[in-house]
Amino acid sequence: MRVLFVHNNFPAQFRHLARLLARDPRNEVRAIGAEGATAPRGVTLHRYSFQPAQSPETHAFARRFDLECRRAEQALYVASMLSANGFRPDVIVAHGGWGEAMPLRAVWPDARIIHYCEYFYRAQHSDVNFDPEFPGLGVDGLVGLNARNATNLLALADADLAVAPTQWQKSTFPPEFSAKIHVVHEGVDTALVAPDDDARCRLENGIEVGRDDEIVTFVARNLEPLRGYHVLMRALPALMRARPKARILIVGGFGVSYGQRPPAGKTWHQIFFDEVAGEIDLSRIHFMGPLAYASYLDVLKVSSVHVYLTYPFVLSWSCLEAMATGCVLVASDTQPVREVVEHGANGLLVPFHAPHRLAETVASVLADRAGHATLGRAARRTVVDRFDTATVCLPAMMRLLEDPPRGPEVRRGEVVEPGVWPMG
């Protein structure tokens, strides 16, 4: 089978699938990605160069689309080169959120295209206007937000079928496409991401901590409101008073991955740290920055309680990886989390906007770690049963690649009645 992956940050969500396919010598596996992309062994990566540039005459609503069209142009150059050299993929797996999927159908009209549906921006029941502390989007902002979906919709319309990692993320897409979107998570390697009673983690001050210590962990790509960093910081004064031996380990960068940017010259990290710095024991809070994957797993493996907070948005890998290591999870009672965490069964849920409840709940777990250990064991079972890469997710994805769902025979371009697969 000839397979082409398209993702500006390849391998990203496709890493497990690409590795599996590349191990089979019968497959030819290639990928198109931007300059920072890397490739697992056995995958031939074709990089394109992209320098964001924009005309000042571009309308505000179209600025993102303009950038994505420019990125699509670069992906088109690479795709055209591959086609000219005789490469004809049987299957294309593409993330359409950055424009790279736009030229694929034109270059390879007979390929089966699988679109990765990560997230569809919406004005309601999503991350937008969720947090009353931050200014919401006005009418102009909402129009611009809707326009951000343009290339995603074009890719979804071009695709033969699509996958979303969770039911919640699928639910953000227009219901007209529901029949086309299958829920298949990229998975967690639960053999690697597993509990370890002997795990140790060395902090920046040279102190080494392990499972016997009171460790509260928090992980985000960047420390920002969308992932609840401000809620965590506001919970710390009460939590650290209640648990005078607890150490707080915070993993993540100081930039912005999602959502609003902080005021000029500041970071969200510094803003919310300064808010509580005079009320906490600074010797027991450890900002560890971004970590290598093995070091990040060490943090999770020594955790007594892992805090995961999020707006209604994409579910983080760190949530499932913390569960896979057997962490007792205290998480926000928001839609993405409720899909994997049942309160009192495999974790504990608290309202997102209630730092006092977060502090009380984490303190109660630390006060009775043995009594809450069943939550950690149940959390791991959840991930093994529903999200294990080798036994659950990759087999499901391979079925879509090798034996896609069959609907009525429809010639490409033929009009079908609404609701009939594959148009959705």
C-alpha positions, 0 to 999 in steps of 0.5 A: 500500500502506498500511503502519504501523510500530510501534516505541517508538524509531521509526525504529530498525531500520525506518529504511531500509524506512520511507524506501524505502516513503515515497518511493513516492507510491502508499504511505501510511506511518504509524508509532506511537512514543513521545515520543522517536521521529522520522520520515523524510520522508514518514512520518506519525508518531503519538506516545504519551506513556508515564510508567513507573509501577508498583503496589508490589503487582505481583509481581516476576515480572510487573513488566516485563509490567505496564509493557509492558501500560501501554505497550500501552494507550498504543499502543492509544489511538493505534491506535484513533484511527487506526482511527476516522479510517478508517486501515486498514493492509494491513501492520503491521511491529512490534517486539513487545519492549515491548508495543506490538504487543499491541493491533494484532490486536484493532484491525486483525484483517485486517491482515498483521502482521510481527513483528520478532524481535530477541531471546528471553531464555534461561537457557542458551547466551545472555548470561545466566550467560555471564561467570563474573566476575559473579553469575549469576541464581538460580532466582527470577531465571531465572523472572523472565527467562523472564517477560520474553518474554511480550509477545514471544511474544504478538506472535509468536503474533499475527503472520502472519510474522516477521523476525529480523536474523541466524540467531543471533537467530532461534535464540534463539526457541522452535523451534516458531516457526522456520517463521514467522521469516525472516532479513532484516537491516535492512542497511548502507548500504555506499555511505555506510559505506565505506573512505576513505584520506583520512579524518581524525578530530579528537580531544578534545585537538585532535590529528588522526589518519588512516589512517597512524596506529596507531589501535585503535577500540572502539564500544559504545552504553554501555561495559559488560561485556556488550559486553566493555569490561572485557576491552578495558581489561584488554588495554590495558596489554600492548597499549600496551607492545607498541605505544608509538605506538598510540592507543585511540579508545573511543566510547560512553556511560557508562551501561548498555544491557544486562545488570547495573548497576554498584554504586551510585554507580559506572559500569562505565567508571570501575570498569575504567578505574581497574583499569588506569589506573596501567599505561597511557599516559593520553595515548594513550587517548581516551574520545570519548563518544557521537558523531553518526553522521558523526563515528562513521564518521570514527572507523571510517574511520581505524581500523587495528584495530577491536575488537568484543566481545560476550556471546552477544547481539544482533549490534551494527550497529557490527560490520557497519559496521566491516567495511563501512569495511574495518576489520581486525576482532579480535572475540570468538569468540562465536555472534553474531560467528561468523555473520559473521566467519570466523577468518583469512578476513575477521577474527580471533577471540579467546576472549572471556575472554582479554584477553592473547590480545586484546592479542597479536592486536591488536599483531600486526595493528599490527605488520604492517598491510599483511599483514593488509589483505586481512582488511579488504577481505574484511570489506567484501566480506562486508557488501556481499554479505550485508548491503547495504541497497539490493541485499540487505536491502531487496529481501528485505524488500519481497518479504515485504511484497508477496508473503509466503510461502504456506502452507496456507489457514488461517482465522484462529483455526483449529487446525492441526497442529503444524509447519504454516505459519504456526503453526510 
